[in-house]
Amino acid sequence: MPNPPNPITPGERVIRILLSLGLIAYGLHGLLTDDFYVPGKYHGTHLHGTPARLMVMAMFCAAAVLLTVVAQHYDSPGNERYYRVCAFLGRIAGWAFFVSALLWDLYFPNK
């Protein structure tokens, strides 16, 4: 008898898909305009050039991590380990892109 898919509510699926689409859209807007705005408490920062591209890659990693749970729901139950590894690597890569974008902007500012 086949195992049922991992439980995920329809609302959680919709939220994860919409959040990932929002991250991708915001990242593409920042990439196309070459002006990626990172909001802050009192004021944010604008990233241009390489830091903006690195931040967009971080956002794409975040969108991929959000979508792994949705994809795992529709796949066979024996593959949970692969999705956990993919989500873990996506989080590591996303944080690495995020930190490298901020450090690049801090130490090599655009003139």
LINKA-V278985 format. One record per pair of residues at least 4 apart in sequence whose ideal C-beta (glycine too) atoms are under 8 Angstrom apart, sorted by the first residue. I is the first residue (numbers start at 1). GAP is how many residues later the second one is. Records with the same first field share a line. If there is no record, write none. Layout:
I: GAP + GAP
This chain:
2: 74
3: 73 + 74 + 75
4: 73
5: 68 + 69 + 70 + 72
6: 66 + 67 + 71 + 74
7: 66
8: 4 + 5 + 61 + 62 + 65
9: 4
10: 4
11: 4
12: 4 + 57
13: 4 + 57 + 60
14: 4
15: 4
16: 4 + 50 + 51 + 53 + 54
17: 4 + 49 + 50 + 53
18: 4
19: 4 + 44 + 47
20: 4 + 42 + 43 + 44 + 46 + 47
21: 4 + 42
22: 4
23: 4 + 36 + 37 + 39 + 40 + 43
24: 4 + 35 + 36 + 39
25: 4
26: 4 + 33
27: 4 + 9 + 28 + 29 + 32 + 33 + 36
28: 4 + 28
29: 4
30: 4 + 5 + 6 + 7 + 17 + 22 + 25 + 26
31: 5 + 21 + 22 + 25
34: 14 + 15 + 18
35: 11 + 12 + 13 + 17
36: 10 + 11 + 12 + 15 + 16 + 19 + 20
37: 7 + 8 + 9 + 10
38: 6 + 7 + 8 + 9 + 17 + 64
39: 5
40: 4 + 5
45: 60
47: 4 + 5 + 8 + 54 + 58
48: 4 + 62
49: 4 + 61
50: 4 + 54 + 58
51: 4 + 50 + 51 + 53 + 54
52: 4 + 49
53: 4
54: 4 + 43 + 44 + 46 + 47 + 50
55: 4 + 42 + 43 + 46
56: 4
57: 4 + 36 + 37 + 40
58: 4 + 36 + 37 + 39 + 40 + 43
59: 4 + 35
60: 4
61: 4 + 29 + 30 + 32 + 33 + 36
62: 4 + 28 + 32
63: 4
64: 4 + 22 + 26
65: 22 + 25 + 26 + 29
66: 4
67: 4
68: 4 + 15 + 18 + 19 + 22
69: 4 + 14 + 18
70: 4
71: 4 + 12
72: 7 + 8 + 11
75: 4 + 8
79: 4
80: 4
81: 4
82: 4
83: 4
84: 4
85: 4
86: 4
87: 4
88: 4
89: 4
90: 4
91: 4
92: 4
93: 4
94: 4
95: 4
96: 4
97: 4
98: 4
99: 4
100: 4
101: 4
102: 4
103: 4
104: 4
105: 4
